[in-house]
Amino acid sequence: MALWLLKSCILLLVLAGSGLQARLIPPLSLDSAQLEGKGSYSISTRVDDNSEGNYRLPNNTAPEEYRVELWTNVHNGTREFNGYVEIDIQVLELTTEIKLNYRQTEAFNASIISRSEANASEVLLNVAIDSQREFLTFTPTDSGVSFAADTIWTLRVAYTGILRSDMGGFHRTSYTDDEGTEHFVAATQFESTNARHAFPSYDEPARRANFTITIHHDPSFTALSNMPVNESVSSPGITVFQTTPKMSTYLVAFVVSDFNSTTGELNGLRQRVLSQQGKQDQQEWALLSGLVVESSLAGYFGVPFALPKLDQVGVPGKGGAMENWGLATYGEQYMWWTKENSTIELKTSIANIIGHEYAHMWFGDLVSIQWWTYLWLKEGFATIFSYESNDIAFPEWNTYQIYHVQDYNSALINDALVSAVPMTHYVQTPAEISSRYNTFSYAKPSAVLYMFKNAWTDRVFRQGLNKYLTKNQYNSCDEWDLFASFQESADELGHTLPTSVNNIFSSWSQQAGYPLLTVTRNYQTGAVTITQKRYVEDKDDANQKTWYVPVNFATASNPDYRDTRASHYLMNVTETVITDVASTSDDWLLVNKQNTFYYRTLYDLQNYQLLADTLNNQIQLIHPRNRAQLLYDTYFFVNTNRLDHSVLFQLLTYLEKEDQYAPWSNANSILTVYQRYFRAEEYNTFESFVSQLTNPILLKIGVNEIPGEHYLTNYLRNVIVSLACQVGNDECHLQSEKKLSEFLFNGTAIEPSLRTQAYCAGLRNPSQLVYNRVVDNLLQSTNPTDRSLFISSLGCPTSGTQLASFLRLSLDSTNGLSYAERTSLLNSAYTKSNYGVKASLEFLESNWEAYGNLSDTEKPLDSDLRGIASYVVGDAEKTRLNTLVEEIKSKGAKYIEDDLSATIETRIQANFEWLNENREPVINWLSEYLKSDDNSSPIFTSSLTTIFVSTMALFLLRLI
C-alpha cells in the first residue's frame, strides 16, 4: 500500500509541474574555436600502432641533433628558398633505410656518413618519395651498405622549397605601411605537422633533438629564432643561432623581417615584443603582460623558464598564436593596445593569450607530449593557466568569472554532444591530428584540471606539477606520468584520496562527457542522495556512465565557500547517500562550492525554492559563480525537459539585486534566447520583465565608465547596456542617446570598450539629427572598423522611417558603399529587432528585383530571405514573407535557389513550434509576476502543493 501511495504522490508531483514544461529551446551558441585551432573533422578512434602502412615513422632510428641552414630573399618578396640540413642520427635497430617526414619540398640531394668509424667515407643515398604519407625514404646507392644497431651517422640533405601563402609551414606574409609601401615577412607555423615543410625531419613530438639554425638573408632584415644569436659566428646577412636544448620539431621557429622591438627585463630574463614598423608605442601592454605573466608562472611551478631569452612577435595576417619555445608568435592584433583607442576586453585577451602561450613554455615545450593522443596534456594546462597566470599577475581582475562564462561553459555545452570524444583520443593522419584542436583538448581538460586543483587542494596540485616538470624536463610524456606525479604529491603531503589518482583522473580523461548529479534531499533526516549519469540532451537516455566525482557542500548553516576541497566522492557508482551534511529542513543546500568542479547539478524542487528565496533576500550567501551556474544549469534543464520554465524564471527574479559579471553574462545569454521568440509581442510582457530586472543595476553603474571602479564592472556595463536597451528600457535609451549625442556634437569621447553598445543603444530611439549624423559618418569614413560599427548600429533603430532610409542605402551606387557593405544592411536590421524584420520585408516588397541585381555572380536576395526567415516569429511577418517569396518565384526565379521555399518553411516552422509549446505558459507566468503588487511570484507551478507532495513522497519512502 505504501508503495502504491508513493507512486501516486510522485504522479501528482509530475502532473503539478507539467504546466510549464519547456520544449525546443535551442541550445545557446558559444564560439568554441580555439586560438590555436587547426580544423575540425568528425573522427573515430584509431588503434595506436606503428605497423607498416600507417602514418607514423618507424622506431629504428632517432635524431640527436639538427643543423638547419636556410637561404631566403623574402625582403624583395621572393618565395623560393633553399635549404640544407644535417641530422645526427642514432640507429636503434638494424635497417637498410632511413625515413623522414617532408612536405612540399623537392630537388633532394642526400648522403650520409658514419660517425662510428674513423675516416669513414660519404655514402650517397637514393631518395624515394611517398607523397600520401609524406615520407622520404633514404637508401644507400650501394646495396651492400646497411645501418647497424647502436651506430651513429650524420645524414645530409640539400633541397629547395617555396614560402607558403597560407600562413602554414615556412611562409611569406606582408604588411603595408602608412605610405603604402609593402613590406614582406618570412615566418613559421609548424604545429602540428609543418616543420617538415621547412626541412626534412622526424616530425613527431616525442622525437626531441638539439637544433642549430642558420639563416641567410638580406642585411637590411633581422632574423629571429628560438635561441639568441651566436654573435661569434654571425655576420651581416648570415645569422647563426645558439644551439637549443632537446626539443620537438614543431616548436622550432624563425622570423625574417624588418620589425622594430620593445625590450624589457624581469628577474634576469630579457623579453622583447616585435611587430611592424611604427607600432612600438602600442606594444607596451604586451611587453608588461609578458614580463609579469612569465614571472607568475615560473613562481607557481617552482621551475624557471629554461631558455636565455623570450621574444613575442606580431605576425601580419596570422590568426591566433603559437608557443614556439623562446619565440612566441601571434596575430599582430594581439600585440597592440592603447588606453585611448583599445577596449578593456582586448586588454584582457592579450594578457590571457600571452598566459596561454607562456604556459606552453613549460607544458609542451619543456615537457612535450608522447603523441597527439595527449594533446590535452599541453593545451588543457595552457588554457587553465592562461587564467591562473592572470589571476596571480592581476588579482583585481577576478579573472575566474571570465573563465566561468567562457571556457567552462563552452566545455559543458560541447561535451554534452553525442559527437564528443574523450580527452585522450588516438589520431594518426595530419587531418586527424588537426581535428584534435577543439573543446576536448582545450576547454574540457582545463575544467578537469581546475576541478582537481580545488578538490585535492592547490598545494597538492602545485607540488604535483613541480614534480612532473622537474622529473620530465626535456622529455616527452603521456598522461600516466602526470598522474604519477600527482599521486606522489598527495602521498607526501598526507592528502588521502579514496582511490588512486590513476583511477580518479582516467575516469575523466578516457571517456567522453561529464556527469549530471541529481541531488534529492530528505528534509526530515538530513540525508542527501546523489545519483550520477552522463549528461545528454535526452533526459531518458539509459547510459550508465560513471566517474569518480568530487563533491562538497555549502548550506544556509555554513555558507563558507573558501575551502573548495572535496569533502566526499561518488566512487564511480550511480548512487551515493551522504548523511553527514550539516543542514536543517529549512536550509538551502548547494553542491560544488564556487562551481570549481566539472558537472551539472539538478536539485529537488523544494531546494530550488529555498535557493530562490535566499537569492531574493540574502544574495550574499550564494557565491557569484554558484549564482551564475545555478541559472545556466537551470536553463539547460528547462531546455531538456528536466525542469519547468517556472523554476528558471523564479530564479531569474533575483537579478534585480545582482551586480556581478558572471551571473549577468549567463543571464544575458538565456534572456536573449527568449527575447528572440517574444520580440513580436504587441504588449511585450517578457521585455517588461527583463527591463525591470536590469533597471536597478543600470541605474547603479550607468552608461559611462567610472574611474576606480572594479575591473569587471566594465564587462558588466557592456552586458547591461546591451540587454536593457534591447528590451526597450527607457532609462537605457535616454542615457545612451545622450552619450552618443554628446560625442557626435560636443566631441565628448566614448570609452573604447563602450563604442559598440553606445552606438547601437544610442540609436534605438534617436532623434533624426543623431541618426543623420551617423549616416553621414558612415558615408564619409575611410576606416573599415568604424564603417562596420556604423552599419551594425544603424540597424538598431525602432523607427520604421529611419530603418527604411538606412536600407535604401544598399541600392545607391553613388554613396561609396562596397558590395559587401551593401549586402550587410538588411542583416544589420532584421537581426536586431522585429522592427528590423518588418522594415526589411517592406523594403524587399518594393525593391526585391533591384536588390537581386546587386550581383551577377552571387544571390544576395536569396541569402537575406533565408536570414529573415530565422527571425520571423509573428503571423503578420510570416504571411508577408511567404507572399514575397511566391512573387519572386513567379517573376524573378533567377535571383533565388530552388530550395529557398523549403528552407524558409523549415525555419519558420521551428520558431512557431517553439511558440506554440512555450509562449502561453511563459507569458502567463510573467503576467502573474508583473501584476502582483509586491512582485511576489507565482513561485513554481502550484508550489505549495508541489512542496507538500514532495515532502509526503519522501515521508512515504521511509515506510517502504
SEVEXRO-666627 format. One record per residue (C-alpha): x, y, z. Coordinates in steps of 0.25 Angstrom, whole numbers, padded with zeros to 4 digits, always signed. Example, Ala and Ser with C-alpha at 12.3 -4.5 7.8 and 13.67 -1.06 7.14 Angstrom:
// SEVEXRO-666627
+0049-0018+0031 +0055-0004+0029 
// end
This chain:
// SEVEXRO-666627
+0000+0000+0000 +0011+0010+0004 +0018+0007-0010 +0005+0010-0017 +0003+0023-0009 +0017+0027-0013 +0015+0025-0027 +0002+0032-0027 +0009+0044-0020 +0020+0044-0030 +0010+0044-0041 +0003+0056-0035 +0016+0063-0033 +0019+0061-0048 +0005+0066-0052 +0007+0078-0043 +0019+0082-0051 +0015+0079-0065 +0008+0092-0068 +0021+0100-0071 +0029+0089-0077 +0039+0095-0088 +0042+0089-0101 +0050+0092-0113 +0058+0104-0107 +0070+0104-0115 +0084+0102-0109 +0092+0114-0106 +0102+0117-0117 +0116+0118-0112 +0128+0120-0120 +0137+0109-0116 +0148+0111-0126 +0162+0112-0120 +0173+0122-0124 +0182+0110-0128 +0171+0102-0135 +0175+0096-0148 +0162+0090-0153 +0150+0081-0149 +0147+0067-0154 +0138+0056-0150 +0147+0045-0146 +0147+0031-0139 +0157+0024-0130 +0169+0018-0137 +0178+0007-0132 +0191+0013-0127 +0201+0004-0134 +0214+0007-0142 +0212-0004-0153 +0216-0003-0167 +0205+0005-0175 +0202+0015-0165 +0206+0030-0164 +0216+0028-0152 +0231+0028-0154 +0238+0015-0151 +0245+0014-0138 +0258+0008-0143 +0266+0022-0143 +0265+0034-0135 +0270+0048-0137 +0281+0054-0127 +0284+0068-0134 +0279+0076-0146 +0288+0087-0153 +0278+0094-0162 +0283+0105-0172 +0273+0113-0180 +0274+0124-0191 +0263+0134-0193 +0261+0147-0201 +0248+0150-0195 +0252+0164-0194 +0248+0166-0208 +0236+0157-0208 +0243+0145-0214 +0236+0132-0209 +0247+0122-0213 +0256+0117-0203 +0268+0107-0202 +0271+0098-0190 +0281+0089-0185 +0280+0080-0173 +0290+0071-0165 +0284+0061-0155 +0292+0053-0145 +0285+0040-0144 +0286+0028-0135 +0282+0015-0141 +0274+0007-0131 +0271-0006-0139 +0278-0011-0152 +0272-0005-0164 +0275-0003-0179 +0267+0010-0180 +0264+0023-0172 +0250+0030-0173 +0247+0045-0170 +0235+0054-0172 +0235+0064-0183 +0224+0073-0189 +0224+0082-0202 +0239+0082-0203 +0247+0076-0215 +0261+0074-0222 +0267+0066-0211 +0281+0062-0211 +0285+0053-0200 +0297+0046-0194 +0301+0040-0180 +0314+0038-0173 +0317+0029-0161 +0321+0035-0148 +0324+0022-0142 +0336+0019-0151 +0349+0027-0153 +0352+0032-0167 +0338+0028-0171 +0334+0031-0186 +0322+0038-0190 +0311+0029-0195 +0301+0034-0206 +0287+0032-0204 +0275+0029-0213 +0262+0037-0209 +0248+0031-0210 +0236+0040-0208 +0223+0035-0202 +0214+0048-0204 +0202+0042-0198 +0209+0039-0184 +0219+0050-0186 +0231+0041-0185 +0245+0042-0191 +0252+0028-0191 +0267+0029-0192 +0274+0016-0196 +0289+0015-0200 +0292+0015-0215 +0302+0003-0211 +0292-0008-0207 +0303-0014-0199 +0302-0003-0189 +0293-0004-0177 +0292+0003-0163 +0295-0006-0151 +0289-0005-0138 +0296+0005-0128 +0303+0012-0139 +0303+0027-0141 +0302+0035-0154 +0301+0049-0160 +0290+0050-0171 +0292+0062-0180 +0280+0067-0189 +0280+0079-0199 +0267+0083-0204 +0258+0094-0209 +0244+0100-0205 +0234+0111-0207 +0230+0120-0196 +0215+0117-0194 +0204+0127-0195 +0194+0120-0185 +0201+0124-0173 +0206+0110-0170 +0219+0104-0170 +0230+0113-0175 +0222+0124-0181 +0222+0138-0186 +0213+0149-0182 +0214+0165-0182 +0209+0178-0177 +0207+0191-0183 +0212+0204-0176 +0205+0218-0175 +0212+0222-0188 +0206+0210-0196 +0219+0202-0197 +0218+0187-0195 +0228+0180-0186 +0230+0165-0187 +0232+0156-0175 +0236+0141-0175 +0231+0133-0162 +0227+0119-0158 +0215+0112-0152 +0220+0098-0150 +0209+0092-0141 +0205+0081-0143 +0212+0075-0155 +0218+0086-0163 +0233+0086-0158 +0235+0076-0170 +0231+0088-0179 +0244+0095-0175 +0253+0084-0174 +0252+0068-0175 +0251+0063-0161 +0246+0053-0151 +0233+0062-0150 +0227+0055-0137 +0226+0062-0124 +0234+0051-0116 +0246+0052-0125 +0253+0062-0118 +0267+0067-0122 +0276+0079-0122 +0275+0090-0133 +0285+0099-0138 +0279+0109-0148 +0286+0118-0158 +0278+0127-0167 +0284+0135-0179 +0276+0148-0182 +0277+0162-0187 +0286+0170-0177 +0274+0180-0176 +0266+0170-0170 +0267+0163-0156 +0266+0148-0153 +0260+0142-0140 +0259+0128-0135 +0257+0121-0122 +0271+0124-0117 +0279+0137-0116 +0289+0140-0128 +0302+0133-0127 +0310+0146-0129 +0323+0140-0131 +0320+0133-0144 +0309+0142-0149 +0312+0153-0160 +0303+0163-0167 +0293+0155-0175 +0297+0142-0168 +0290+0140-0155 +0294+0127-0147 +0287+0124-0134 +0292+0117-0122 +0288+0102-0120 +0275+0099-0114 +0272+0089-0103 +0266+0076-0108 +0252+0080-0113 +0241+0076-0122 +0241+0079-0137 +0228+0087-0137 +0234+0097-0127 +0245+0101-0136 +0243+0115-0141 +0249+0126-0149 +0245+0140-0154 +0252+0149-0164 +0246+0163-0164 +0249+0178-0163 +0241+0179-0150 +0244+0188-0138 +0245+0183-0124 +0241+0188-0110 +0250+0182-0099 +0249+0179-0084 +0255+0170-0073 +0250+0164-0061 +0257+0154-0051 +0269+0154-0061 +0261+0149-0073 +0261+0158-0085 +0248+0159-0093 +0244+0167-0106 +0232+0170-0113 +0234+0171-0128 +0224+0176-0139 +0223+0184-0152 +0230+0198-0152 +0222+0209-0146 +0215+0201-0135 +0225+0202-0124 +0216+0211-0115 +0205+0200-0116 +0214+0189-0111 +0216+0193-0096 +0204+0185-0091 +0208+0172-0098 +0222+0174-0092 +0217+0177-0078 +0208+0166-0078 +0219+0156-0083 +0228+0161-0072 +0218+0159-0061 +0212+0146-0066 +0225+0139-0068 +0229+0142-0054 +0215+0138-0049 +0217+0124-0056 +0231+0122-0052 +0227+0125-0038 +0215+0116-0038 +0222+0104-0044 +0235+0106-0036 +0242+0103-0049 +0250+0115-0056 +0248+0118-0071 +0258+0109-0078 +0264+0118-0089 +0272+0131-0088 +0262+0140-0095 +0248+0141-0099 +0242+0148-0111 +0228+0151-0115 +0225+0154-0130 +0213+0160-0136 +0212+0154-0150 +0203+0161-0160 +0191+0152-0165 +0193+0142-0154 +0181+0137-0147 +0183+0132-0133 +0196+0129-0127 +0208+0119-0126 +0216+0115-0114 +0230+0113-0121 +0240+0111-0110 +0246+0125-0107 +0239+0131-0119 +0224+0132-0118 +0217+0137-0130 +0203+0144-0130 +0194+0151-0139 +0199+0165-0139 +0186+0170-0133 +0189+0163-0120 +0202+0171-0118 +0195+0185-0119 +0187+0192-0109 +0186+0207-0104 +0177+0212-0093 +0172+0223-0103 +0167+0214-0114 +0166+0200-0109 +0155+0192-0101 +0157+0186-0088 +0153+0173-0094 +0165+0174-0103 +0174+0177-0091 +0169+0165-0084 +0170+0156-0097 +0185+0160-0099 +0189+0156-0085 +0181+0143-0086 +0187+0139-0099 +0201+0142-0094 +0197+0134-0082 +0193+0122-0091 +0206+0123-0100 +0215+0125-0088 +0209+0113-0080 +0213+0105-0092 +0227+0108-0090 +0226+0098-0078 +0215+0089-0083 +0218+0085-0097 +0232+0092-0099 +0240+0088-0086 +0232+0075-0085 +0225+0070-0098 +0215+0060-0101 +0218+0046-0106 +0208+0047-0117 +0196+0056-0121 +0187+0046-0114 +0191+0054-0102 +0189+0068-0108 +0181+0072-0096 +0193+0069-0087 +0199+0083-0092 +0186+0090-0097 +0178+0088-0085 +0189+0093-0076 +0191+0105-0085 +0176+0108-0085 +0175+0108-0070 +0188+0115-0067 +0184+0126-0076 +0174+0129-0065 +0183+0125-0053 +0195+0133-0058 +0186+0145-0060 +0179+0143-0046 +0193+0143-0040 +0198+0155-0048 +0185+0163-0048 +0177+0159-0035 +0168+0171-0036 +0162+0165-0049 +0155+0154-0043 +0158+0146-0056 +0151+0133-0052 +0138+0140-0054 +0143+0141-0069 +0147+0127-0069 +0134+0122-0064 +0126+0129-0075 +0135+0125-0086 +0144+0112-0086 +0136+0106-0074 +0122+0108-0081 +0128+0104-0095 +0133+0091-0089 +0119+0088-0083 +0112+0091-0095 +0121+0083-0105 +0124+0071-0096 +0109+0068-0095 +0108+0066-0110 +0107+0051-0115 +0119+0054-0124 +0128+0058-0112 +0141+0050-0111 +0150+0047-0099 +0161+0056-0096 +0171+0044-0098 +0168+0040-0112 +0177+0034-0123 +0179+0040-0136 +0189+0038-0147 +0188+0045-0160 +0191+0060-0161 +0176+0063-0163 +0172+0055-0151 +0183+0062-0143 +0177+0075-0147 +0163+0071-0143 +0168+0070-0128 +0169+0085-0127 +0156+0087-0121 +0148+0087-0108 +0152+0073-0104 +0167+0077-0104 +0166+0091-0098 +0153+0095-0090 +0149+0082-0085 +0163+0078-0079 +0165+0092-0073 +0152+0089-0066 +0156+0076-0061 +0170+0081-0057 +0163+0092-0049 +0154+0083-0043 +0165+0075-0037 +0173+0087-0033 +0162+0090-0024 +0157+0076-0020 +0172+0072-0016 +0176+0086-0011 +0185+0095-0018 +0197+0091-0010 +0196+0076-0015 +0193+0081-0029 +0204+0091-0030 +0215+0081-0024 +0210+0070-0034 +0213+0080-0045 +0226+0083-0040 +0230+0068-0039 +0224+0066-0053 +0232+0077-0059 +0245+0074-0052 +0246+0059-0054 +0242+0060-0069 +0249+0073-0074 +0254+0072-0088 +0246+0059-0090 +0232+0054-0095 +0221+0049-0086 +0207+0043-0086 +0196+0044-0076 +0201+0034-0067 +0214+0041-0064 +0205+0053-0059 +0196+0044-0051 +0209+0038-0044 +0214+0052-0040 +0200+0056-0034 +0200+0043-0027 +0214+0045-0021 +0210+0059-0017 +0197+0054-0010 +0204+0043-0003 +0216+0053+0002 +0206+0063+0007 +0197+0053+0014 +0185+0056+0005 +0177+0044+0006 +0169+0040-0007 +0158+0030-0007 +0165+0022-0018 +0178+0024-0027 +0180+0037-0036 +0180+0027-0048 +0166+0022-0045 +0161+0036-0042 +0167+0044-0053 +0166+0034-0064 +0151+0033-0062 +0150+0047-0067 +0161+0047-0078 +0157+0034-0085 +0143+0035-0087 +0134+0046-0093 +0124+0055-0086 +0122+0058-0071 +0112+0055-0060 +0099+0060-0057 +0098+0060-0042 +0083+0059-0037 +0082+0063-0023 +0070+0059-0015 +0069+0063+0000 +0061+0056+0011 +0057+0068+0019 +0054+0060+0031 +0067+0052+0033 +0076+0062+0026 +0081+0051+0017 +0085+0055+0003 +0084+0045-0009 +0093+0048-0021 +0092+0040-0034 +0100+0041-0046 +0099+0038-0061 +0105+0045-0073 +0098+0058-0076 +0092+0058-0090 +0080+0065-0096 +0071+0053-0095 +0067+0052-0081 +0062+0038-0083 +0075+0033-0088 +0079+0020-0082 +0094+0022-0081 +0101+0016-0069 +0114+0024-0070 +0120+0028-0056 +0132+0035-0051 +0140+0037-0038 +0133+0050-0035 +0138+0060-0024 +0127+0068-0017 +0126+0078-0006 +0114+0086+0000 +0110+0100+0004 +0098+0101+0013 +0090+0112+0020 +0096+0107+0033 +0110+0108+0027 +0111+0118+0015 +0126+0117+0015 +0132+0116+0001 +0147+0117+0004 +0150+0103+0005 +0148+0096-0008 +0154+0083-0005 +0145+0070-0008 +0138+0066+0005 +0132+0054-0002 +0134+0046-0014 +0124+0038-0023 +0132+0025-0024 +0129+0022-0039 +0115+0017-0035 +0102+0022-0040 +0097+0026-0026 +0102+0031-0012 +0095+0034+0000 +0102+0045+0009 +0097+0046+0023 +0107+0056+0030 +0104+0069+0023 +0100+0079+0034 +0087+0085+0029 +0073+0086+0035 +0060+0085+0027 +0059+0100+0025 +0073+0101+0020 +0077+0102+0005 +0088+0094+0000 +0098+0096-0011 +0107+0085-0017 +0120+0089-0023 +0125+0102-0016 +0130+0113-0025 +0126+0104-0036 +0140+0099-0037 +0136+0084-0041 +0132+0080-0055 +0118+0075-0055 +0103+0080-0055 +0095+0079-0043 +0080+0076-0042 +0072+0079-0029 +0059+0075-0024 +0048+0086-0025 +0048+0089-0010 +0063+0092-0010 +0061+0101-0023 +0050+0109-0015 +0059+0111-0003 +0071+0115-0013 +0061+0125-0020 +0057+0131-0006 +0071+0133-0002 +0075+0139-0015 +0064+0149-0014 +0066+0152+0001 +0081+0149+0005 +0088+0149-0009 +0102+0150-0002 +0100+0136+0004 +0102+0130-0010 +0115+0131-0017 +0115+0139-0030 +0120+0127-0038 +0110+0118-0032 +0099+0128-0035 +0104+0128-0050 +0104+0113-0051 +0090+0112-0044 +0084+0120-0055 +0091+0113-0066 +0089+0099-0061 +0074+0102-0059 +0073+0108-0073 +0078+0095-0079 +0069+0086-0070 +0057+0094-0075 +0063+0092-0089 +0063+0077-0088 +0050+0076-0080 +0056+0073-0067 +0050+0085-0061 +0039+0095-0064 +0040+0109-0068 +0035+0114-0055 +0047+0109-0047 +0056+0117-0057 +0048+0130-0057 +0046+0130-0042 +0062+0129-0040 +0063+0140-0050 +0055+0150-0042 +0067+0151-0032 +0075+0159-0043 +0069+0172-0039 +0079+0170-0027 +0091+0165-0035 +0103+0173-0038 +0113+0163-0042 +0118+0160-0057 +0117+0145-0058 +0103+0143-0053 +0098+0154-0062 +0106+0149-0074 +0100+0135-0073 +0086+0142-0071 +0088+0151-0083 +0091+0138-0091 +0078+0132-0086 +0069+0144-0087 +0074+0147-0101 +0069+0134-0106 +0055+0136-0100 +0055+0151-0105 +0057+0146-0120 +0044+0138-0119 +0036+0148-0112 +0041+0161-0120 +0027+0161-0128 +0018+0162-0116 +0009+0174-0117 +0010+0177-0102 +0023+0170-0099 +0022+0165-0085 +0035+0158-0086 +0042+0171-0089 +0035+0178-0078 +0040+0167-0069 +0055+0168-0074 +0054+0183-0073 +0050+0182-0058 +0062+0173-0055 +0072+0182-0062 +0067+0195-0057 +0074+0195-0043 +0088+0191-0048 +0087+0201-0060 +0084+0212-0050 +0095+0208-0041 +0106+0207-0052 +0101+0216-0063 +0106+0216-0077 +0119+0223-0074 +0132+0217-0069 +0135+0222-0054 +0150+0224-0050 +0154+0214-0040 +0142+0204-0042 +0144+0189-0041 +0151+0183-0054 +0139+0174-0057 +0129+0186-0056 +0134+0189-0070 +0129+0176-0075 +0116+0176-0067 +0113+0190-0073 +0114+0185-0087 +0104+0173-0084 +0094+0182-0076 +0094+0194-0086 +0092+0184-0098 +0081+0176-0091 +0074+0187-0085 +0073+0195-0098 +0070+0183-0106 +0057+0181-0098 +0053+0195-0098 +0057+0200-0084 +0054+0215-0085 +0066+0219-0076 +0075+0212-0084 +0070+0219-0097 +0071+0232-0090 +0085+0231-0085 +0090+0224-0097 +0085+0234-0107 +0090+0246-0098 +0104+0239-0098 +0104+0237-0113 +0099+0251-0116 +0110+0257-0107 +0120+0250-0115 +0115+0254-0128 +0112+0268-0126 +0121+0272-0114 +0133+0263-0116 +0132+0256-0102 +0139+0243-0105 +0132+0230-0103 +0141+0220-0096 +0146+0209-0106 +0140+0198-0098 +0126+0204-0099 +0126+0209-0114 +0118+0197-0119 +0108+0198-0108 +0107+0213-0109 +0105+0214-0123 +0094+0203-0124 +0087+0207-0111 +0088+0221-0115 +0081+0219-0128 +0070+0210-0122 +0061+0222-0121 +0069+0234-0127 +0066+0248-0131 +0066+0250-0146 +0078+0259-0144 +0086+0248-0137 +0082+0237-0148 +0086+0246-0159 +0100+0249-0153 +0103+0234-0152 +0099+0232-0167 +0108+0244-0171 +0119+0238-0163 +0117+0224-0170 +0118+0230-0184 +0130+0239-0180 +0138+0229-0173 +0150+0222-0179 +0153+0214-0166 +0148+0199-0168 +0146+0197-0154 +0138+0210-0152 +0129+0207-0164 +0126+0193-0159 +0122+0199-0146 +0113+0209-0153 +0106+0199-0161 +0103+0190-0150 +0098+0201-0141 +0089+0207-0152 +0081+0194-0152 +0077+0197-0137 +0066+0208-0138 +0052+0205-0135 +0047+0215-0145 +0042+0209-0158 +0045+0222-0165 +0059+0222-0161 +0061+0208-0164 +0055+0210-0178 +0065+0221-0180 +0076+0212-0176 +0072+0200-0185 +0071+0209-0197 +0086+0212-0196 +0088+0198-0201 +0083+0202-0215 +0090+0215-0216 +0102+0212-0225 +0108+0226-0223 +0109+0226-0208 +0123+0219-0207 +0118+0206-0200 +0125+0193-0205 +0117+0181-0209 +0120+0174-0196 +0115+0186-0189 +0102+0188-0197 +0098+0174-0195 +0100+0174-0180 +0090+0185-0177 +0078+0176-0177 +0085+0167-0168 +0088+0178-0158 +0073+0182-0158 +0066+0168-0157 +0075+0162-0147 +0073+0174-0137 +0058+0174-0135 +0044+0171-0140 +0044+0186-0145 +0056+0182-0154 +0049+0169-0159 +0037+0178-0163 +0046+0189-0169 +0053+0178-0177 +0041+0172-0182 +0035+0185-0186 +0048+0189-0193 +0049+0176-0201 +0034+0176-0205 +0037+0189-0213 +0051+0186-0217 +0054+0171-0218 +0058+0172-0233 +0068+0183-0231 +0074+0176-0219 +0075+0164-0226 +0082+0171-0237 +0093+0176-0228 +0102+0164-0233 +0103+0156-0246 +0110+0144-0239 +0104+0143-0225 +0090+0143-0220 +0089+0153-0209 +0073+0153-0209 +0073+0138-0207 +0083+0139-0195 +0075+0150-0188 +0061+0144-0190 +0067+0131-0183 +0073+0140-0172 +0060+0147-0169 +0052+0134-0168 +0061+0131-0156 +0055+0143-0149 +0040+0142-0153 +0032+0140-0140 +0019+0147-0143 +0008+0143-0152 +0007+0156-0160 +0022+0155-0163 +0021+0140-0167 +0009+0144-0177 +0017+0155-0183 +0030+0147-0185 +0023+0135-0191 +0015+0145-0201 +0028+0151-0204 +0035+0138-0207 +0024+0134-0216 +0024+0147-0224 +0039+0145-0226 +0038+0131-0230 +0028+0134-0241 +0035+0147-0246 +0049+0146-0242 +0053+0132-0240 +0067+0134-0245 +0070+0142-0232 +0068+0130-0223 +0072+0116-0221 +0062+0104-0223 +0061+0100-0209 +0058+0114-0203 +0043+0112-0200 +0046+0099-0193 +0057+0105-0185 +0049+0117-0181 +0037+0108-0177 +0046+0099-0168 +0052+0111-0161 +0038+0118-0159 +0032+0105-0154 +0043+0103-0144 +0040+0116-0138 +0025+0115-0138 +0026+0101-0132 +0034+0107-0120 +0024+0118-0118 +0012+0108-0119 +0019+0100-0108 +0024+0110-0099 +0018+0124-0101 +0006+0123-0093 +0012+0117-0080 +0023+0127-0080 +0015+0139-0083 +0004+0134-0073 +0015+0133-0062 +0021+0146-0066 +0008+0153-0066 +0005+0148-0052 +0018+0152-0047 +0017+0166-0052 +0003+0169-0048 +0006+0165-0033 +0007+0177-0024 +0020+0173-0018 +0025+0165-0029 +0024+0152-0021 +0024+0142-0032 +0014+0131-0035 +0026+0123-0030 +0027+0109-0036 +0015+0104-0042 +0005+0100-0031 +0018+0102-0022 +0011+0099-0008 +0005+0087-0014 +0018+0083-0020 +0025+0084-0007 +0015+0077+0001 +0014+0065-0009 +0030+0065-0009 +0030+0064+0006 +0019+0054+0006 +0026+0045-0004 +0039+0046+0004 +0032+0042+0017 +0025+0030+0010 +0039+0026+0004 +0044+0023+0018 +0032+0014+0020 +0036+0005+0009 
// end
